[in-house]
Amino acid sequence: MVKVKKPASFQYATVPRLLPDGGTVLVMGSGQSLNQADVDFAHAHSDAVIAVNDSYKLAPHATALYAGDAHWYGWHKGCERAHKIGSVEYPAFTGRFRYCLGKTPQYSGIQMLRRGPQTGLTLNPQMLALGLNSVYAAINMAVHFGATRVVLLGVDMYGAHFFGAHLNKTLPPFALCLQRFATLVDPLRAIGVEAINCTPKSALKCFRMASLDDVWPSGDFVPAALSEPDQQTIHVSGDLQ
């Protein structure tokens, strides 16, 4: 009798607590203001970096790449190697983690997380609150990493992307996204996390606005120690909404 091998059961990923003692996590959106000089400065002064969607083009060695939609990884062939979309050139992503909210079995190494609430914040490290916007979800990821400060860059919340247009020509529903971002303010404050928006002329006003020089005065940076994910166990349950 031939035994039929059962397929391995699917398991959601767990975002590791890389900063058990706290630290600064840079979250990069792909708004039209994003530029290489600002990215390089903020990257060099951050303890961890989350690149959202095409923003990884300017930071291919970020700590994590996050794209909520599986089709984005399809457009970019999993970001496994350098490629072009139209006339825009993209490098391979060489950072530690790639995350998505959809299944991408054709690409190895992309980890899938659970969809969380549309508003507020979740403390379940297998889940991200959504907010109709990938930057919103990436802020929640930064909390899972252990951030005590989240710096936003390239989060214009109006207009085009810095790289041009997505293949499907879509833009976020900016007005609705701004409403959802406002629901993050109190939950972040409740757990002692400060969010600072360093995007010039951003429409996102619910977080403190500052320049990169204000956040990091000359010489004012001591890197935090990153934990290895296979050595870090997280015991957190429940949502904060």
Rosetta blueprint (number, residue, H / E / L):
1 M L
2 V L
3 K L
4 V L
5 K L
6 K L
7 P L
8 A L
9 S L
10 F L
11 Q L
12 Y L
13 A L
14 T L
15 V L
16 P L
17 R L
18 L L
19 L L
20 P L
21 D L
22 G L
23 G L
24 T E
25 V E
26 L E
27 V E
28 M E
29 G L
30 S L
31 G E
32 Q L
33 S L
34 L L
35 N L
36 Q H
37 A H
38 D H
39 V H
40 D H
41 F H
42 A H
43 H H
44 A H
45 H L
46 S L
47 D L
48 A E
49 V E
50 I E
51 A E
52 V E
53 N H
54 D H
55 S H
56 Y H
57 K H
58 L H
59 A L
60 P L
61 H L
62 A L
63 T L
64 A E
65 L E
66 Y E
67 A L
68 G L
69 D L
70 A H
71 H H
72 W H
73 Y H
74 G H
75 W H
76 H L
77 K H
78 G H
79 C H
80 E L
81 R L
82 A L
83 H E
84 K E
85 I E
86 G L
87 S L
88 V E
89 E E
90 Y E
91 P L
92 A L
93 F L
94 T L
95 G L
96 R L
97 F E
98 R E
99 Y E
100 C E
101 L L
102 G L
103 K L
104 T L
105 P L
106 Q L
107 Y L
108 S L
109 G L
110 I E
111 Q E
112 M E
113 L L
114 R E
115 R E
116 G L
117 P L
118 Q L
119 T L
120 G L
121 L E
122 T E
123 L L
124 N L
125 P L
126 Q L
127 M E
128 L E
129 A L
130 L L
131 G L
132 L L
133 N L
134 S H
135 V H
136 Y H
137 A H
138 A H
139 I H
140 N H
141 M H
142 A H
143 V H
144 H H
145 F H
146 G L
147 A L
148 T L
149 R E
150 V E
151 V E
152 L E
153 L E
154 G L
155 V L
156 D L
157 M L
158 Y L
159 G L
160 A L
161 H E
162 F L
163 F L
164 G E
165 A L
166 H L
167 L L
168 N L
169 K L
170 T L
171 L L
172 P L
173 P L
174 F H
175 A H
176 L H
177 C H
178 L H
179 Q H
180 R H
181 F H
182 A H
183 T L
184 L L
185 V H
186 D H
187 P H
188 L H
189 R H
190 A H
191 I L
192 G L
193 V L
194 E E
195 A E
196 I E
197 N E
198 C L
199 T L
200 P L
201 K L
202 S L
203 A L
204 L L
205 K L
206 C L
207 F L
208 R E
209 M E
210 A L
211 S L
212 L H
213 D H
214 D H
215 V H
216 W L
217 P L
218 S L
219 G L
220 D L
221 F L
222 V L
223 P L
224 A L
225 A L
226 L L
227 S L
228 E L
229 P H
230 D H
231 Q H
232 Q L
233 T L
234 I L
235 H L
236 V L
237 S L
238 G L
239 D E
240 L E
241 Q L
